[in-house]
Structure formats: structure tokens, C-alpha cells
């Protein structure tokens, strides 16, 4: 099925209704799914045709928080309707569901942007450990870290959007690793708001368990560790923490630099990597905070370098529901359609 690419790629300029790509969201009742609906319903270059739940047996329901933005009900998951009424579909589904649904929609000619982890891991053995429902990666699958893989995303059939934790860590470290300025192990100390755990309540996400507390979890057993190692090509110790915030991630990343690396080299490497990246803001020694990026698609990166010891500490912050999920997915949509990456997001 051919995708209608909007004739106007200027930021914020509405395309005609006939030229807009038709998009659908599956999993629209979750936190990331609702953020997708919020962005796509106002996107000037696409038409949001469907917002569906994660199950075919669900009851149609409104989204009160999106009244007057998207007034249609969220309907039960229906792949036939998605295939008939959309060109591109966003999957904000659990991993096992995405593993089942995405290949079916690809066969029907749609292009898919998946927010789950089902298709992120390229190595078969690692994917079998962390995402056993995904037997193989469909042809045309691209890892959707917008700032790193834009060229591949343009021609992708399936864009596998990165996890929220890996997005922050990779944006901070990947340019330094690619420039061969990093040696040895990378340590990622990450802290996330509770919405990162998803909408289904558990004892860990209960208000009484989180309020006034901070807890580490998933040490040596978190699936995002493999994702970060895959993209950096080195050993990573990743320790996530749950903090009593609604949203937002702060990651403190510790790296050892190759001997002789200067603070100026680190700064220039990061500036060169993100000179044209609209959603990465480099703050240098003024270390960023979660409140600077909440409800935005920005990732802010700051750093401190100790040249005598060769140690670097990078601090990166993002909103886990926007740059870590829905916003980055729409950024990838814009790349796929040949639009300004900021379209509909800023």
C-alpha cells in the first residue's frame, strides 16, 4: 500500500486532507498510547483515523483527558480495520502482542512503528532470552534511535523505537564510543518516574510503596541492558531505580576515557554529533534536571570531565513518555515521511 507523503514539509504547515498519511494507534489507553493520540490528533501532516485498545475484547471507551483533541472512542483492536483505514500504524502494545500483530500488518502493506521491545534486539540468542515471543525480525526492521539511524528509518518497513532508558544512555555515550574515546565498562545509574512501569498496577507501582522512597531494581536482569550493550558494543552495568515522580528519567553515566582525552575533545565530539539534532540539547557543565524536559521531546545532556584520572560523568534527562516513547515515535514518523523532524511535536 502506497503512503501519501505530504507535499509540504515546512514545520507546522498543514497538508491537504487528501495528501495526508493515514495513521492508527493500537494500545491507545496506556500512558504512551495516550501521548501518541495527543500528538497525532494535532499533527498537521497526517490524519489519525483510529485509536484502538490492546485487546479485541475490550469495550469502547472515551479518553476524557483528550476531550476536544480526540473525541472519538477507543475501540477494540481490529486488524482488518487498521489495514483498511490506515497506511501507518503505531503499536503501543505489550511485547508479545506486538510480536504477533506487527508481521500481520506488514503483510497487509502497512508500515509499523513499534514502541515495545519486541523487535529491538538483533542477536537471536539475546532476543530469545528477553523477548521470546519474537521468533525473527521482519525484513526491513530498523532500530529507531532517530539521531543515529535517520537514513535507515526513511526506508524502514518496521521502526522499532528504543526503550526510554536506552534512549538517554545511548544519546549520551554513543558519539564518544563511535569516536573511540571510551575504554572499558560503561556504568549507567538510571532513575525513572513510575509511569515508566506502564499503566497496569503492581505492588511496586502502588502509591504507598513509592511515596517517600527510592528503590533499585532489575540489577543484572533488566532487558534494557542488552539493548544498550548492543548499540554501544561494550560491556554495560545498568542499574535502574524507581523514584516517586509521575514521569521523567535522569541517568548518570560513568565512563573511562582513553588516555589523553581532553574535556574539549568530549565537548566537540558531542557538539558535532548533535549539531543538526533538533531534540538534543547540550548543557555542558550546567547539569540538566528532569523538570527541564518534562512534557517535551527534548533530551538534555551535560557532563563533567576529570582529565587527570580520565573519568567522565554524563548526566542525561528526558521525559520517558515523550522522547522515551511517543514523541520519539512521531519523530521517526516524520523522518519516514520526509518531514521536518519537529513537525507536530514542537
N, C-alpha and C positions, 0 to 999 in steps of 0.2 A: 504494500500500500504506500503510495507516494505521500510525502509530507509537504504540506503547503508552507513554504518559507515566507515569512512576511517580507514585503517589498521594502519596507523602511526599517533600517537598523539603527536609527538615531534613538538616543536614550529618551524614553518616555513618550515617543510619538506613536499614537495608536495606529495599528494596521487596520485595513478594512476587514469587515467580518468575513468576507469570502476568502481572504488570503491568510487568515489566522489558522495556525495548527490547532487541532482539537486535542485537549488533554483530559485525562481522567486520573482520579486518585483512588486507590484501593487501600483501605485502612485509615479512613478519614476521621475516625473517632479518637484515635490516640493523640498524644501530645504533638508528635512530629507531623502526623496526618492533618491535624487542625491547622498547624502552621503552614503546611502546604496549601490548604484550601484558602487560607487568608491571603497568601501571596498570589496564587494563581488566579483567584477571582478578580483581582485588580490588575493583572499583568496586561500591558497594552498590546501584546503581540500574539496572544493565544486566547482560545476560548475554553473555559472549564466547562465540560459537558456533563461530567458525572463525579459524584463523591460517594464512595461505597464503603461499607464496613469490611471487616476482615473475614466474615463468615456469610455463607449463603442462607443461613437460617435465622439471621438477625431480624429484628423488627425495624422498619423505617423510623427514623428519629431526626428531629431538628438539631442544629448546632446553635444554641442560644447565644454563645459568645460571638458568633459571626453574623448575627442578625443585621440585615441591610448590607452586608458584604457578600454573603452567600445564603439566600433564603430557601434554597431547595433542601429537601430532607436527605439525610444519608441513607442510602438504600442498601439492601443485601447484596453481597458480592455476586456478580453475574458476569462471567467471562464473555458470554455471547454479546451482551450489551456493550461491554468495553470494546470488543473487537469491532462492533458495528458503528459505534458512536465516537470513537477517538482514534487518533493517529499515534499518540504517545501516551504511555501510562506510567504513573509513579506508584511504586509498591511500597507502602509503609506497613508491611505485614511481618509477622514472626518469620524467622529464618526458614523453618520447614515449609510454611505456606508459600513463601517466595520461591523456594526450590521447586515446588510443584507448578506454580502459576506462571512464572516467567517463561519457561520453554513453550508452554501452550500459546501464550500471547505472541511470542516471537514467531512461531509457526504461522500465526494468523496475519503476519506482516506488520505488527506494531513495533515501535522502538520502546525500550523499557529503561526506566531509571529506578533502580532498586536501592532502598535505604537500609535494608537488612544486611547481615553479614554473609548471606548465603553464597555470594559469588566473589568475595574479596580475596580469598586465598588461592593462589595459583598452584602451589605444590599439592599433589593429590593426597599424600600421606598426612600433611598438616590439615588440609581441608577435611579429610576423613575423621580426624580427631575432633576438630572444633565445630564442623558443620556437616555431620554425617548424612543429612538428607540430600546434600548436593553431590550427585554422583560424578558430574563432569561440568566444566564451564562451557556454556554455549559459544559457538563461533561468534566472534565479534564482541566479546566481553572486554571491557576496558575498566581499569581501576580509576575511579572518578575523582582523584585529587586535582581539582581544577587548575591550580597554579603549576602543576608538574606535567600533566598529561593532556593539555588542551588540544594539541594536534590530533592525538588518537581519539579523543572524545568526539571530535567533529564527525568522524566516520563510524562511530560505535553503533552496534545494534542494541547492546545492553551496557548501561553505565552502572557499575557497582560503586555506589557512593561510600566513601570511607567512614569508619566509625568516628565518633566525636573525640574520644581520647587520641586515636592515631592522627587525626587532622592537626591538632595542636602540636603534638610532638614532632610530626614529620615536617610541618612548615618551619619549625624552629631549627631542626637539625639537618634535614636533607641537603640543603645547599652546602653546609660545611662538610658533610660526608662526601658529597659529589666532588668537592674541591680538594679532597684528601687532606683535610685539616684535622680530622678526628682520628684518634687511635684508641684501641681497647674498647671496653664496655661503655655503653650509654646507660645512665640511670634516669628513669622518669618517675618523679614523685607527683602524682596527679590527684586533684580534689575536684569532685563533681557535685552539683546540686542534685536533688532527689529525682527530678524529672528524667534524669539520665537513665534511671532504672525502669522507665516505662510506666504505663498507667495502671496496670494490674497491681493491686495492693499486695504487699507481703509483710511479714513481721519486720523485716529490715527497713522497709519504707514507711512503717507506721509512724505517725507524728510523735507519739510518746517515746518511741525508740530513738528518734533522730534529734528532737529538740534539745538543745544544750549539749550536744555530743558530736564527736568526730570519730569515725571508725575506718580502719583499713580493712580491705577485703580482697579476695582473689589473688593473693600473693602466690606466684609461680603457677597459677591456674587460670589466669584471665585470657580469654581468646584474643583480646586486642594485642597481647604481647607478640603473638605470631605475625600479626598484621604489620606492626611497627618494624619487627626484625626483617620481614620480607622486603620492605621498602628501603630500609637503611643498609641492609646487607651486613649487619654486625650483631653481636650479642647485646641484648637489652634486658635490663632489670626494670620491670614495670610494676609499680605499687599504686593502685588506685585507692582513694578514700571517699567516703560519703560524708558530705557536710550539710548542715541544716539550712540550705538555700533552695529556692524553687528551681533555679536554673543557673547555668554558668559553670565553666571549668577553668581552673588555674593549674598549670603544670610547671613544675620546677625541674629543669632538665640539667643533669650534671654530665659534662664530657671532659675528657683529657685531650688536649691539643698536641699535635706533633711538635717536637722541639723547635723553638724559634718562631712559632706563630705569634703574631702581634695582635693587639686589640684592633689596630687599624685594618689588618687583613680580615679579621672576622667581620667587622662592620662593613667593609667594602664588598665582601662576598655576599652578605645578606642584602645589601642595597642593590647590587647587580641582579640578584635573583628575583627581586620583587619590584624592580624599577617601574614596571608596567602593570603590576598586580593591583587591581582596584580595591581589593578587600584585605590586603595585608598592610598593616601599619607598623613601622619600626620605630620604637621609642628609645632605643639605645640604653643609656644608664638610668633613665627615668622609668622604673619598672612598672608595668601595667597592672591594672586591677580588673576584677570581674565587672564592676559597675561601669567601667568604660566601654564595655562591649555588649552588655545585656540588651536583648531585643534588636540586635543588629547582626549583619553578616560579616562583621569585621573580626579578624584575628590580629591581636596586638602582640608584638614580640619585643622584649627588652633583654638586656644582657649585662653581665659583669665579667671581666676577664682579669685573671691574676697571671701576668706574663711570667714572673719568675718561676712559678710552680707549673705553668702550663695548664691551669684549670680554667674552665669556663662554666658559668651558670647562666642558663637562658630561662626566662620566665615568659610563658605564653598564656594568653587568655582568650576565650571565645564563649559564645552562647551555644550550649550543647544542642538546643532545638533549632537554631538558625544556621550558623556556619557549621555546626556539628551535625546537621541533619537537613531540614527543609530548605534553608537558604542556599546551602552548597548544592543541593539537588537542582534547584532552579537556576543557579549559576551554571551548572552543567547543561541544563536545557538550553540556556542562552547560547552557550558555546556550540552545542549541537545544531542549533538553528542559524548560526552565523550572526547572532545579535551581539550588541554591546553586553558584556558580562553583567553590567549593573541593571539591565532592563528589568523593571518590575520589582527590584529588590530595594533600591535606594528610594 
